[in-house]
Amino acid sequence: MRKVPMTSGGAEALRIELNELKTVKRPKIIQAIAEAREHGDLKENAEYHAAREQQSFCEGRINEIKGKLADSEIIDISKIPHTGKVIFGSTVALYSLDTEKKVIYQIVGEDEADVKNNKISVGSPISRAMMGKSEGDEIVVKAPGGDIEYEIETVQHI
């Protein structure tokens, strides 16, 4: 089975969510089901059915997180020697040759991507164009609106 790359920060966020689901949400849902059962007839008990649905979603998310963590290869970028090359986990400052603006992205796993927080997926067009390149290199990103040219200003392992 092929392992999916994940940053150590992304793995920690999943572990925190998993712990929250197991220790806080799950017990609350179990309590809600118990209280709803006390109201009698389960066929027409809306609170019972709502609590069971919440339980189903919670258990599904727990299993999903466990699967993601089991199938991931956790990469701690801070422990990899800095060579100036763009690799998974790198934080890269790009200078757009078209708009003359600077953008900074961190290359993360598929599940960690969050463009609003400048975290882009390793499979994104920008990431694919940057991988293996070094500081000072120019790249061309094939975007739906046309090609975009960037210069890689800095590569950091943070």
C-alpha positions as CSV (number, residue, x, y, z in Angstrom):
1,M,0.0,0.0,0.0
2,R,1.3,3.4,-0.9
3,K,1.8,5.8,2.0
4,V,0.4,9.3,1.8
5,P,2.7,12.2,2.8
6,M,1.6,14.3,5.8
7,T,3.4,17.0,7.7
8,S,4.0,16.5,11.4
9,G,1.7,19.4,12.1
10,G,-1.1,17.9,10.1
11,A,-0.7,14.6,11.9
12,E,-0.8,16.3,15.3
13,A,-4.0,18.2,14.3
14,L,-5.6,14.9,13.4
15,R,-4.5,13.3,16.7
16,I,-6.0,16.2,18.6
17,E,-9.3,15.9,16.7
18,L,-9.4,12.2,17.3
19,N,-8.8,12.6,21.0
20,E,-11.6,15.2,21.2
21,L,-14.0,12.9,19.4
22,K,-13.2,10.0,21.7
23,T,-13.0,11.7,25.0
24,V,-15.6,14.6,24.7
25,K,-18.0,14.1,21.8
26,R,-18.5,10.3,22.1
27,P,-19.4,10.4,25.8
28,K,-21.8,13.3,25.2
29,I,-23.6,11.4,22.4
30,I,-23.8,8.2,24.5
31,Q,-25.4,10.3,27.3
32,A,-27.8,11.8,24.9
33,I,-28.9,8.4,23.6
34,A,-29.4,7.2,27.2
35,E,-31.5,10.2,28.0
36,A,-33.6,9.8,24.9
37,R,-34.2,6.1,25.7
38,E,-35.7,7.1,29.0
39,H,-38.5,9.0,27.1
40,G,-40.0,5.7,26.0
41,D,-41.1,4.6,22.5
42,L,-38.0,4.7,20.3
43,K,-39.9,4.6,17.0
44,E,-41.3,8.1,17.4
45,N,-38.5,9.6,19.5
46,A,-36.8,12.4,17.5
47,E,-34.1,13.0,20.1
48,Y,-33.1,9.3,20.0
49,H,-32.9,9.3,16.2
50,A,-30.9,12.6,16.2
51,A,-28.4,11.2,18.8
52,R,-28.0,8.0,16.8
53,E,-27.3,10.0,13.7
54,Q,-24.7,12.1,15.5
55,Q,-23.2,8.8,16.8
56,S,-22.9,7.5,13.3
57,F,-21.2,10.6,12.1
58,C,-18.8,10.7,15.1
59,E,-17.8,7.0,14.7
60,G,-17.4,7.5,10.9
61,R,-15.0,10.5,11.5
62,I,-13.1,8.5,14.1
63,N,-12.6,5.6,11.7
64,E,-11.6,8.1,8.9
65,I,-9.0,9.8,11.0
66,K,-7.6,6.4,12.2
67,G,-7.3,5.3,8.5
68,K,-5.6,8.5,7.5
69,L,-3.0,8.3,10.2
70,A,-2.4,4.6,9.5
71,D,-1.9,5.3,5.8
72,S,0.3,8.4,6.2
73,E,4.0,8.8,6.1
74,I,4.7,11.6,8.6
75,I,7.4,13.9,7.4
76,D,9.0,16.4,9.8
77,I,10.6,19.0,7.5
78,S,12.6,20.6,10.3
79,K,14.7,17.4,10.6
80,I,15.6,17.3,6.9
81,P,18.9,19.2,5.9
82,H,18.2,22.4,4.1
83,T,19.6,22.3,0.5
84,G,17.6,25.2,-1.0
85,K,15.5,22.7,-3.1
86,V,11.7,22.6,-2.8
87,I,10.6,19.4,-1.2
88,F,7.4,18.2,0.6
89,G,6.8,20.4,3.7
90,S,8.9,23.3,2.4
91,T,7.7,26.9,2.9
92,V,8.4,28.7,-0.4
93,A,8.3,32.4,-1.2
94,L,7.4,33.0,-4.8
95,Y,7.6,36.2,-6.8
96,S,5.1,36.5,-9.6
97,L,6.8,37.8,-12.8
98,D,3.3,38.7,-14.2
99,T,1.8,40.7,-11.3
100,E,5.1,41.5,-9.4
101,K,3.6,40.3,-6.2
102,K,5.1,37.9,-3.6
103,V,3.2,34.9,-2.2
104,I,4.3,32.3,0.4
105,Y,3.1,28.7,0.4
106,Q,3.8,25.6,2.4
107,I,3.5,22.3,0.5
108,V,1.4,19.9,2.6
109,G,-0.5,16.7,2.2
110,E,-3.9,16.5,0.4
111,D,-5.9,16.5,3.6
112,E,-4.0,19.5,5.1
113,A,-4.4,21.9,2.2
114,D,-5.9,25.2,3.1
115,V,-5.3,28.0,0.6
116,K,-6.6,30.7,3.0
117,N,-3.7,29.8,5.3
118,N,-1.3,29.5,2.4
119,K,-1.0,25.7,2.6
120,I,-1.2,24.0,-0.8
121,S,-1.5,20.4,-1.6
122,V,1.5,18.5,-2.9
123,G,-0.6,17.5,-5.9
124,S,-1.6,21.1,-6.9
125,P,-0.2,22.6,-10.1
126,I,1.9,25.1,-8.2
127,S,3.5,22.4,-6.0
128,R,4.2,20.1,-9.0
129,A,5.9,23.0,-10.8
130,M,8.1,23.8,-7.8
131,M,9.1,20.4,-6.6
132,G,12.8,19.8,-7.0
133,K,13.6,23.3,-8.1
134,S,15.9,25.6,-6.2
135,E,16.0,29.2,-4.9
136,G,16.4,31.5,-7.9
137,D,14.8,29.2,-10.4
138,E,11.9,30.3,-12.6
139,I,8.9,28.1,-12.9
140,V,5.8,28.1,-15.1
141,V,2.5,27.0,-13.6
142,K,-0.1,25.7,-16.0
143,A,-3.3,27.3,-14.7
144,P,-6.8,27.2,-16.3
145,G,-6.5,30.9,-17.0
146,G,-3.1,30.4,-18.8
147,D,0.5,30.0,-17.8
148,I,1.8,31.9,-14.8
149,E,5.5,32.6,-14.3
150,Y,7.1,32.7,-10.8
151,E,10.6,33.0,-9.5
152,I,11.4,31.0,-6.4
153,E,12.8,33.5,-3.9
154,T,13.4,31.5,-0.8
155,V,12.9,27.9,0.4
156,Q,12.5,27.3,4.2
157,H,12.2,24.3,6.4
158,I,9.9,25.5,9.1
